Amino acid sequence: MSIAPFLRPLPSGIACIAAFSLAVSGTPVTAQENAAEVRDRLRVEVTGSHIPRPELESALPLQVITSEDIARSGATSVAGLMSQVSANLLGATDATTLGSFNPGLSSINLRGIGAGDTLVLLNGRRVANYAFDGSAVDVNAIPLAAIERIEILKDGASAIYGTDAVAGVVNFILRKSFAGLEVSGLGSWPEQGGGRQRQASVTAGTGDLVKDGYNLFATVTWQKDDPLQAIDRSFSRTGYLPDAGVIQMPPTTFPSNIFDLPSVRLYNPSFSSGCAPPYSLPVSSARTPGDKCGFDEAAYRMTLPQTERVNIYGRGTLRVAPDHAVYVELAWADTKFTSSVSPTPVAAFTNPGFESTYYPAGGPYYPTAFAEANGITGDLDLVYRTTPLGGRVSRVDTSAGRAVLGADGVVAGWDYDASLTWSRNDQSDSLRNGWVSLSRLQQAMATGLVNPFGESGPEGDALLAGTQVMGETHAARGTTLDFLVKGSRELVALPGGPLVVALGMEARRERLDNAYTSIVTEGDVLGIPIAFQSASGSRNAQALFAEASLPFAAGFEAQAAVRYDHYSDFGSTTNPKFALRWQPDPRLLLRSSWGQGFRAPPIYDLHTPQQSSFLLFYEDPLRCPTTGADTDCIVLPAVNGGNPDLRPETSEQFSAGIVFEPVRGLSIAVDYWNLRKSNLIGGLFPETVLGHPELYGDTNIVRGPVDPLYPTLPGPIENVILTQQNLGTLKTSGIDVDIAWRGPATPAGRFSFSLNGTYIAEWKLQPQGSALGYVSALGRNGTDVPGPIPRWRHHASLGWQYGAWSGTLAQTFQSGYEDVNLFNTVPPPTPRQVSNYEVWDVQGRYTGWKNTTVVLGIKNLLDRDPPFSNQVFFPQVGYDPSYADPRGRTWYLQLAYAFR
């Protein structure tokens, strides 16, 4: 892939930067001292700025997680570690992506406004997004063992980094050098079984940058997580919870129910004998009356998938001159994500095109006596489940590759860094068992040899097995090529210190390819709700950016930044940012910032083909009351898919905070933040469009010509437009609290304490456009919000160290919320509350043996079960996997040895 074509739009900008550089290059450099070594020793570039600085606390709210913090956390993955960050809300995990369109994705979601609004960097550079829809970065592709520190900027930064940095930036900074050999192994065992984890890592390196002028090292990590089945935990093993008012028992079951259209009732020949417990149980419902059975899907489901990961990271650095170095980074990650859900449901209301599946009259398994007793004649309309085939098993294979070639150093007083980064993310989705082709099943059932009410003979079993769809159904690839060059230097002296500027440019090419096999694009696989279409797209982006640090007085500094981005698919955008930092006393710092940002429309949303579908049980509000026709009252045509005319989402953010040290060793930071995001990208609900024809009749409803039979009515609906659109606005605000204390040495050892907490004051959005007003997700869950936003969330840690011994006691807490109250509740729903959730962890560490570290810990020390929830957004039943961990009390042991 050539980078030249997407550099061309910036020749004038590059010329300006070059001219400016030449104009100031006469400023002398402090003599006879290695400028690169001085820079590395005294100043460091922190996330949120391109200007290296010596200050620990900047004008921006920055949380730093060190390698020591990671070791004390007990986390076995990056996603697990980031769950301890209070500002990370509704981030995707292995548990929450079960059964989703992004299986295996683990993402970060600062402020809960969307994973795509948090920019994830690796050593300050972008990585390719997860390829299935290009929405976010899979952070579990980052090797935890190679992380030196994580910098979390909890403030918008589009003026520095461009797109996606709306809610903030998470920069994973890996080791830059290592010499020697380290090996480690970890195992964890939940007391109640299932969900066991094993991990091993090796890091080896050679060379010293100062003595030898080079360093080479590599880290290899392997991890395997066993699945956790829903039946392994009391709170998730069944969807039949009448005492809690919840019965999640769909009528698609085995032995099959029969739908009788004349009476609009469901019947089951096995109802009188109790159905077929434990999976099929008698149920009643006013929605579909009758003597029917319901299927307990929870008994077949996983709550945690089976995963296996291999991560490799290597870096080589060569100091080619006292002030110049070149470096190469190579990374590769491979993940296998295996999940299982319940057997395939088969019914007109679940089948593509709403086609019924019939068992023929006269078939050998036809329940003649039962049919006659209930007045049923002819072929039987089945409401069935392919239980004899077992659960639906699928596997997602993900590989992520990355290569960086760069150089840094000092030229004419400029600290520079130039790099070319290539990164790619590949996914393939394969069906392994239990997934069924509708057309094959209908043909097999029409023979009469497949028994939908019990055991079939060998011939029927073979026919049913032949209906399965096996092999790869979907492959996706996301590729990013990024050229970045930036430089900073001191220009003139100001009363508070030198004025420092940073200038740079970036050129990037992004491509996303999604390919589905024909059986998926034709909509023939049961359990896949729509006929997905293959899509591909690419774009070029170029940017110029500038930043300045202006210390107007001792302890008072202003920062200004601006960035211009041009995209080949939607045009240009310019985003500024300003910040102030005032330190009137060594123990007190005041800071504030304001900025604008944007998120470019995802390539997937721009280029996904538009496709036709049908809306079942929806009414045309202008025609149905008069005509009563099925085409106006039951089934309406619709179109879904992407939209090439999408505009970027835009944002504006403000923050103000204070950092003070009331006593030595204690630091307290309190930051207020306020964020507004506009032009939200999403799709309108059918209820919204059809319920408000006065608002959406002209833009989202396409009608045919007036029907002569009803000349006073508008024409029949030809399409309800439900494609991706720019809709409304999101507003959120709150307060972050960070406390760090390190006590003095005492006879009992040295103690420390830390807390990062987030209080949300407001979180509301207009999910269906500005005309319909705001809905709040603060302290509530529902179908109109992306998930529950807890009012308060924190992670607190108490540490102790005495010689070679150390220990940590940690608590993660989040406040409860109003639960989802949907039609699956019995009796009619009343507001209920999901209780607060807190988990205590404890860890002990011993380093008294030479070069050896032994760690023993317990996660969820008190064995707290997740609080009950009747949510239906995830396959898990009885709890909310975005809110709580189902493993229970878990022991872990880690051993590490360093060869020196």
N, C-alpha and C positions, 0 to 999 in steps of 0.2 A: 504494500500500500504506500503510495507516494504521498509525502506531506506537502509537496510544493503547491498543488492546486488550492489548498485551503489556506495558504499563506498570502496569496495574491491580493486579497482585499485590503491588506494593511501596509502597503509600501510607504505611504506618507507618514503613518504613525511610527514605523520603524525609523524612518529618516529623522523624524523629530527627536526620538529618543537618542539616536546616534549623535545628532547635532548638540543636544543638551549635554550629553556625556563629554564630548570634546570641549565644550565651552567651560566646564567646571574641572576638567582633568588637571589643570594647573595647580589646584590646591595641594600643598605639600602633604606628604605622609610622614608620620612620626618616624624618625630615622632609626636605622640600624637595628630595628626590632622586627621580628617575623610577624607581619600584620595578621596573617591567618591564625597564628597561635594566640595572639592577643585577642582577636575576635572570638575564638573558640573558648578562651578562658574567662573573659569578662562579660561577654554578651551572648545571648541566645535568642533565636527567633522563636517566638511563641505563637501559638495558633491565634489567628485574628489580626495579625499584622505581618507585613513583609519587612519590618524594621527590627533588627536585633536590638535587644535592650537588656540592661542589667537588673531592672527592678523585678522583684518577686511578684508584686501586685501591680497590675496594669489598670488602664482605664476601663477595661472590659471584664465582665464576670467570667472567670476561667477556673474550672475545677480540674485538678491534676491527680491522676491515679498512678502511683509509682509501682515499680516492680515489687516492692515490699508490701504495698497495699494488696496487690494481686495475690501474693503468696498467702497473706492472712485471710483473704476472702473465702477460700475454699472452692472457688469457681473452677469448673473443668472445661468451660468454653467461654468465648467472648460474650455470647448472648447471656449466659448465666451471670457473668461479671457485670454486664451493663444493666441487668435487672436490679442491681443495687444502687443505681443512680436515680435519685428521686425525680429528676426532670424527665426521665425516660418513661413515657406513658403509652400503652397500647402498642408496644413494639412487637413484631412478629417473632415467634419462636417455633421450635419443632412441634410443640403441642398445639399451637393455635393455627398452624398451617395444614394440619391433618384434614384431608378432604377439601382443601381450597384449590384455587387456581394457581397458587404459588407454593406448592408443597416443598418443604425443605428450606424455605427462606427464613433466615433469622435477621431481623432488621432493628434499627434504632429509630425511635420516634420521639424526639424532644418536643415537649409541650403537648404531645398528642395530636398535632395538627396534620400528621401524615408522614410516613417514613420517607417519602420523596422530598420532604422539606427539610431534612437533616442531611447535610453534606458529610460524607464519610471520606476521610483522606487516609492514605497510607504513606507515612513519611512526608506529609505535606502535599501529596499528589493524588489525583483522582484515580479511581479504579472502576472497572466496568461494572455496570449494574447487573443484577440477577436477570437472566436472559428471558425468562418466560413472559414477562411483560415490561421489563426494563424499568420497574418502578423504584427500586432501591438496591442497596448493596447488601450482599449476604455476608455478614460480619463473621460468621463461623468459618469462612475461608481464610481468615487471618489467624496465624499460629499464635496461640496464647503464650507458649514458651519463649517466643522471640521478642515479646513486647518489653520495651524498656520503660515506657510510661504512656499514659493516655491523657491527652489534653481535650477537655470538653468546654467549648465556648458556648455559653448559654445566652447567645445574642446573635442577631442577624448579621451576616457578613458577605452579602452579595457584592458590596463595594470592593471587597478584597478578593473573593474567590469566584464570583459569578453565580450561575444558576444553582438552585437547590439549597443554598445557605440561608434559608428563610428563618427557621427556628434556631439554628445554630450549626456548629461544626464539631465533629468528633474526629480527632486526629490521632491515629494509632502510630506511635513512634517506636520503631523497632530498633534493636541493637545496631549500632554502626560499626562496631568492631568487637572481636572476641578472640582470645588465645587460650588454648587448652582444650579440655574435654569434660563435658558434663553429661551425666545420664540420670534419668529420673523415671519413676514408675508410680502410678496411682491406681487405686481401686476403691470403688464405693459400693455399698451394699444396703439397700433399703431393708429395714427389719421385716416388713410385711411381704417381701418378695417382689420380683419383677423390677425392671428399671435399673439393673446393675450396670456400672460403668467401669471400663478399663482404659488406661492411658499410659503411653510410654513416649519419652522424647530423648533425643540425643543432640547435643550441640558440640561442634568441634571447630576449632579455628587455629590459625597460625599467623605469625607476623606481628610486628609492633610498628605503628605508624611513625613514632618518634625515632626509634632506633633503626628499624629496617626500612622504613618508608613505604610499607605496604601492610595490608591485613586481608586475610581471606577467612571466612567462616560460613558455616551452614547449620541449620536447625531442621531436624526431621521429627515430626510428631505423628503418632498413630493413636486413634481413639475408637472404641466400639461401645455403643450403648444398646443394651437389651431393651426390647419393647416392654411396655407395661399395659396389660390388658385391663379393660374396664371391670371385668369380673374379679380382679385381684384386690379391689378396694370396695368396702361396704357402701361408700357414698356414691359410687358410679356404676354399680353392677346391674342396675335395672332402671328402666324408664317408667316402671309402674310404681308410682309413689302416691297413692291416694291419700295417705295421711298428710302429705305436704300439699295436696291439692293439685298434683301434677300427674297426668297420664300421657306419656309420649309413647303411644302404641299405634303406629300407622296400620291401616286396614290391609295393606299389601302383606300377605302372610302365607305361610305354608303349614297345614293344608290350606288351599286357596279359598278365599271368599268368592262369592258369586254376586255380580251386580245385576239386579233386575230393573230394567229401565221403566216398565209400566208402573211399578210401585215405588221406584227410586229408593230401593232398600238393598241392603247387603245381607246375604245368607251364607251359612257355612255348614256343610254336612257334618262336621265334627264338633259343632258347638255343644250339642247335648252331652258329649262325652268329655267336655272340658278342653277342647282344642288339642294342642300338643305341647304342654309345658316342658321346659321352662321358657321356650322361645315364643310360643304362640298361646295366648291366653284369651278368655272371654272378655269382651269389652262392650260398653254401651255408649252411645253418643247421639245427641239430638240432631247432629248434622247429617249423619247417615244411619238412620234407625235400622234395626234388624237384629237377628240372632247371629252375630258375627264374631270373628276372632281378630285379635290385634297382635302385631309382632313386636317383641321386645328387642329392638336393635342394639341396645347397650350391651347385651350379653355377647355380641360378636365383635365389638369395637375395641380398638386400641385407644388408650388415653395418651400414650407416648409411643412414638414410632421406633423401629429398629434403625439405627444409623451406624455407619462406619466411615471414618474420616482419616485421610492422610494429608498432612501439610508439610511442605518443604519450602524453606526460605534460605537464600544465600546472598551474601554481599561480598564484594571485593573492592578495596580502596587502594589506590596507588598515588602517593604524593610525588608528582612529577617535577616539582620545584618547591622551594620553601613556601611560596604563597599560592600554590596551585595543586589541586588533586582531581583525579578522575575516579569515578566509581561506577560499579555495575551492580544492580539488584536483580535477582531472579527468584520468582515464587511460583509455586504450583500447588493446587489443592484439589483433592478428589473426595467426593462424598457420595455415598449410597444411602438413600432414604427409602425404607420399605414401610408401607402402611397397609392396614387392613380395615375395611368397614364391613357393614352387614351385607348379606346376600342381595342380589339385584332385585329391586321392586319392579313389578310388572302390572301396569294398569293404564287405562286410557288417560288418566290425569297425570301420569308420570312419563308416558311414552312420547317420543318425538312425534309431532303432528297429531297428538292425542288419538292415536290409533288403538283400538281395542285388540286384545289377544283372546281368541276363542278356543274353547275345547268343543269338538264336534259332537252333535247329537248322534247317538249310535256308536260312539267310541266305547271300547271295552271298560273304561273306568267312569263312564257316565253314571252319575247317581240318580238313576231313574226314579226310584221310590221317593227319594227326597224331593226331586224336582216336581213330581206329580203332587205331592203333599202340599207344596207351596205355590202351586200354580205356575211353575216355570216351564217353558217349552223352548225347543230349538237349541241352537248352539249356546254355550255358556260363556258369558262375558266375565273373564277371569280378573280377579284382584289378588295377585299371586306373588310369590317370592321364590327365587331359585335356590332355596335352602339346600337341596341335595348337592349342589355344586360347591357349597361352602362360601366363606366370605370373599369379598372382592379385594384382591391383593394387587397393589401396584408398586412400582419402584421408580424413583427418580434418581438418575445418575448425573452428577454435577461435576464439572471440572473447571477450574479457574486458573488461568496462567497470566503471568505479569513479568515484564522485563523493562528495566530502566537503565539508560546510559546517560551519565551526566558528568558535569565538571563544576567545581566551585573554587573560589579563591579570591584574590584581590588584584585588581588592575587599575592603575592610576587613581588609587584611593577609593575605588568602588568595590564593595563586597558583592560578588556576583554568584549566581547559581543558574546553570542552564542544563536542561534535561529533556530527553525524549522518552516518553513512556508508552509502551504498548501493553494493553491488557485485554483479556478475552474471557468471557464466561459462556460455557456450553451446558445445556441441559438436554436430557432425553427422558421421556416418560414412557414407560412400558407397562402393559397390563400382564399380570402373571397368573391370575386365577379368578374365576367367578364373574368376569365381565361378559355380557351377553349381547349378541346382535339381535335386534328386534326382528328383522326379516327372517333370520335363521330360526329364531324361536317360534315365530308364527307358523313357519313351514313344518317344524318338528311337532308342534302342538296339533296341527291340522291332521296329522297321521293318526291321532288318537292313541299312539303308543306311549306317550309321555303322560304319566299320571300326575295331575296337579293336586290331588287329594291324598296322596300316600306314595308307597313304594311303586316304582316302575319295574318292569322286567329288564333283562339285559339289553334288549334291543332299544327300549325306551331310554335307559340310562346312557347308551351310546349316542342316541340322537340328542339328548339334552347336553351331553358333554361336547358334542360337535357344534353347539350354538355359541360356544365361548370365543371371545376375541383375544388373541394372544399376540405378544410382541410389541414393538415400538409403535406408538400412536402419535408422538409429538416430539419434535426436536427443535431447539432454539439456540441461537448464538447471538451474543452481544459483544461488540468489539469497539474499543476506544483507542485512538492514537492521539497523543497529546504532546505538543511541543511547548515548553515553558521556559522563559528566560526572564530573570529579574535581577536587579541590582540596587544597592543602597549605599549612601555615603553621607558624611557630614559636609555641610556647605559653609555656613557662617555661624559665628557665635551670637547667641541671644543672651539676655540677662540670666536666664535659668540654665543655660547650657547650649550645646550646639544644635542648630537646626539640621534635622536629618530627613532626607527624602529617599523614597524608593520608587523605582519605575520598572515597568515590565510589560511583557506581551505574552499572549497565549494563543495558540492555534490548535484546534481540536477537530477530529473527525469521529463521528459516532455512527454505528450501524447496528441494526437489529433485524434478525431474520427468525421468523416463526413458521415452521412447516408442519402440517398435520397430514396424516395418512387419509386415504379416500374414505375409509369406513367412518372416520370422525367427521370429515367435512360434509359427508352425506347425512349426518345426523342419525346414524343407525345403531349407535352404542347406547344401550339403556343405562341410565344413571348419569349420563353426560347431558345436561339439560338443553343445550343448544348445539347447532351444527357449527362448530368452530371453523373458521376459514384461515388459510395460510396468509401471512402478511410479512412484508419486509419494507424497510425504509432506511434512509441514511440522511445525514446532514453535516454541514461544516459550520464551525463556530470560530470566530476570532475575537480577541479582546485586547484592549489597551488599558492599563491601570496605573494609578499614581497614588502615592501616600506621603504624608509629611507629618513629622513630629516637631511641634513648636513649643519649646519650654520658655514661656514669656517671663517667668520669674522663678526664683528658687522654690521648688515644690509645686509649681503650677505649670501644667502642660496641656496643650491642645493638640488633638490629632484630627487630621482630615484625610479622607480617601475618596476616590472616585474611580469608577470602572465603566468602560464602554464595551458592550458586547454586541456583536452582529451575528445573526443566525441566518442560514440560507433558507429556512422554511418559514420564518415569521417576521424577520426584520431585525431592528435594532432596539436596544434599551440602554439607558445610562442610569447608574445608581450611585448616589453619594452616601457618605457616612461621616459624622462628626462625633468627637468624644472629648471629654474634659477630665482631667485628673488633678486633684488638689490635695496636697499633703501638708497641712498647716503645722503638724506636729509629727515626730517620728512614730508615734503610736496611733495616729489617726489619718485615714485616707478617705476622701470623698470622690466619687466618680459618677459620670453620667454619659450617655451616648444616645444618638438618634441616627436612624438610617432608613434607607429604602432597599427593597430587594425584589427578586423575581424567581420564578420557577418556570423554565421552558416547558412547553407542552411535551409530554412523553412521546417518543417516536411511535410507541404502540398505539396510543390514542389517536395519533395523526393518521396512521396508515392501515389500521385494521379495516378490512373491507366491510362495507355495510351489507347486512343480510336481513332477509325477511323472516318474520316469526309470527306467532299468533298469541293473542291475549285471551285466555279462557276465563269465562264468567265475568266479563267486563261489559258495561253497557254504554252505548252512545247516548249521552244525556239529552240530546236534542231530538233523537228519532225513536229510541226504544219505548218511551211511554205511549207513543201513538201507534207504531207499527207492530210491536211485540215480536218482530222477526228474529230468528236465531242470529242472523248476520248483523243485527243491531243490538242484541241483548245478551248473547253468550260468547261468541267468538269474533274478535276484531283483529284485522291485520295490523302488523307493526313492523318497524325497521329498527335494528340495533346496529352498533358498530362504532367505528371511528369517525373523525371529522377533520378534514385537512385544513379547515378554517379556524381552528382553535387559536386563541391568543394566550400569551403567558399569564400565569397567576402573578399578581403583584402584592407587595407587602410594605408595611411601614411599622417600625418598631422603635420603642423608647425604653431606656432603662436608667435607673438612678440608684446608687448604693453607697454604703459606708462600710469600711473595714477598720476595726480598731482593736488594740491590744491593751485591755484594762490592766493586766498584770503580765509579767514576763512569762513567756511560754504559752499564753492563751491568745488566740486570734478568733475574732467573730466578724463574719461578713454577712450583711443583710442587703439584698438587692431587690428592688421593685422592677418589674418588667411589664410591658404592655405591647401587644402584637395585634395587628390587624392585617388580614389577608383577603384580597379581593379577586374577582374573576375566577372563583373556584371551578375546577374542571370536574364534571360529573354528569350523570345521566338523570333525566327527570323520571319520576315514578309514573306508571300509567294512571294511578289514582289522582296524581296532581294534574296531569294534562286533561283527563276526562272530567275531573271534578271542577275545573276552572276553565271552561271553554271561552269565557270572556277574556281571559289572559293569554291562553295558548292556542286558541282556535285558528288564528291566522298563521302562527309560526310552527306549530307542532302537530296539526291535524290536517291531513290532505283528504279532500272530499271529491267524489265524482260528481257528475252532472245531476241536476235535480230529477228525482223519480217522478214521472207523470202521474203515478198513483197517489203521490203525496206532494202536490205542487207547492204547498205552503211550508214544507220542511226543506232543510238543506240536504244536499246529496249524501249518499251513504259514505261512510269512512273507507277510504282506500288505503290509508296508512296513518298510524300513530308514530310520530318521529320521536324515538327514544335514544338517539345517538349521543355521543359525548358532546357537551356544550360548556361554555363559560356561564356559570350561574351566579351565586350570591357571594356573601362575605362571611368571614369567620373572625371573631374577636375573642381574645383571651388575655388575661392579666393575672398576676400573682406575685408572690414573694419567695425568693430563694434564701435559705439560711445555711451557712457553712460555719461550723465550729471546729476548731482544732486546738487541743491542749496537750502539752507534753510536760509532765511534772518533773521535779528534781529527783535526783537519786536519793533513795531512802534505804534503811536497813532491810526493808521488805522488797526492794526492787524499785524499778522505775515504772510509773503508770502513765497512760496516755488515754485520750478520749477524742473521738471525732464524730461529727454528725453532718450529713447533708440532707436537708429537708426542703420540700416545696409545698407552699400553700397556694391553692388556686382560688382566686377571687371571682373569676368570670371565665366561662368557656361556652360560647354559643355560636351558632352558625345558621346560615340560610341554605339548607341543603337543596331546596327546590326553587332557588331564585329569589331575588330581592323583593319581588311583589308579595311574597307570602310570609315575610317576617322571620324572626329568629326562633330557634329551638335550642334548649340548653342541654348539654351532656354532663353538667356539673352535678355529681352525686346521683346520677340516674343513668339507666340503660334503656334502650328502646330501638325500634326499627328505623327511627328517623335520625339517629346519631351513630357515629362510628364505634362507639363503645362507652363504657362508664369512665368518667374522669373523677378520680377521688379528690375530695377537698384537701386532704393532707396526706403526704407520703414522706417517709424518711428512712434512712439507714444510719444506725448508730453503732459505734464500735468502742469497746473498752479494752485497752491493751495493757499487758504487764510483761516486764522483762527482768530477769534475775540471772545474771551470768549467761550460761548456755541455755537456760530455760526461758521460754516465753509463751504467752497465752493470749487468746482473744475471745471475748464474749460479744456477740453482735446481735442486733435486732433489726429486722426489716418490718415496717409497719405501713399499712395504708387504710384509710378510713372507708367505711362501707358506703353503699349506694342503694338507691331504689331499684328494685329488680325489674326485669322484663316481665310484663304481664300480658301474655298472649292467649290465644284461643285454646291452647292445650291445658289450661288450668281448669280444674273442676272443684267447686262450683264456680260461677262467674268471678273473674279476677278482682281482687282488691289490692291496693298498693301494699307491697311487702318490702322489707329491707334486707339486703345482704349485709351481714354483720362485718365489723372491722376484722382485719386479718393481720396477725403478726406472727412472725417466725423468729425463734431464737436459735442461733448457731454458736457452737463453742469449738475451740481449736487449741491444741497444745503442740509446742515445737521444741525440739532438742537438737542442739548443734555441738554437743560436747565431744563427739567422736571426730577425729581428724577428717576434714573435707566431707563430712557426712551430715545430712539433715534428715531428721525423722519428724513426720507430722502425723498426728492422729486427731481426727475431728468428728463432730456430729452435726449434721444439718437437721434443722427442725427438732431441736433437743426435746421439746415438750410433746412431740408427735401430734401436732395440730392438724386436724383434717381441714380441707377447704370448707368455707361456709357454703351452705346450700344456696343454689341458684337454679331458677327454672329457665335459664337462657336456652335459646334454640339456634344460635348463630354458629355454634361449633358442634361437631359430632358428639362430643362428650356430653354426658347426661348427669345432672345432679350438682354440678359446680361449674364455675367459669374458668376455663384454662388460661385466659388472659389475666386473671386476677390471682390465681393460687397454684401452687405446685402439688401434684397428687401423690408424690412419692412417700410422704410421711418421714418418720425418723430414719435418717440415713447415716451410716458410719462410713468413714473414709480413712485410708492410710496412704501416705505418700513417703517414698524413700528417694533421696537424691544423693549423688556422689560426684565430686569434682576431682578430676585428675590434674594435679598441678606439678 
